[in-house]
């Protein structure tokens, strides 16, 4: 989802010399393949958006997998970029890196100040390792590697898998199927109280290209809207956009996840960037994307 959005943004801005490989063409978990790719292509600028991702259920069930896959991807790519003289690399992390009970909104400097959220700890630890490796290369070898920490993302080419997707695309699929089946109710996880922030993926892509051009530094940059809503409000909004008119019930035996995750985006804004797409419009665009490929289950 993110990689394709960055390619769209680069092309929109007139960039043409873009090297992009699918997972079938290049397995980033295989060190030999990554080293061969960088040795042959020698890219000058790298956007590292590849990752193994998923919602609460997927993260809880496969903590080891999320740690291993993401560590392998990050270390192989970042190390090979450095070895082959990459001018600048941009690493994309996640707001999951911040402590479970971090002061809200979360500033970049709250990293590693207290305990992580247990439901996605494997993923968070991998992302922290990636941003720290970029920072340490900068300090030790004078590289120009930066890190961006996005909030919850959604948009074209999202993963709509019924079990492995994130909350917003999962709700789109669930409410659409309920509408098609004429179901009287949809059951959602938790109690609906957690607060979340959502950023349309094309807005993130715009920021990624902006930062590649405008920012250098060891401290990561938060990417978000600075706006939040409850999961209950999100479900109601998705239902309205999809056109589902049945009841929404909440299964409180299921986990809520982190109570609140709102990013402080003042640093990105001070550099001159701001998001463009409001949530309901973004959900409408995402639903159109889902309808164009309703069986899509993988990134």
Secondary structure, 3 states (H helix, E strand, C coil): CHHHHHHHHHHHCCCCCCCCCCCCCCCCCCHHHHHHHHHHHCCCEEEECCCCCCCHHHHHHCHHHHHHHHHHHHHHHHHHHHHCCCCEEEEECCHHHCCCCCCCCECHHHCCCCCCCHHHHHHHHHHHHHHHHHHHHHHHHCCCEEEEEECEEECCCCCCCCCCCCHHHHHHHHHHHHHHHCCCEEEEECCCCCEECEEEHHHHHHHHHHHHHHCCCCCCEEECCCCCEEHHHHHHHHHHHHCCCCEEEEECCCCCCCCECCECCHHHHHCCCCCCCCHHHHHHHHHHHHHHCCCCCCC
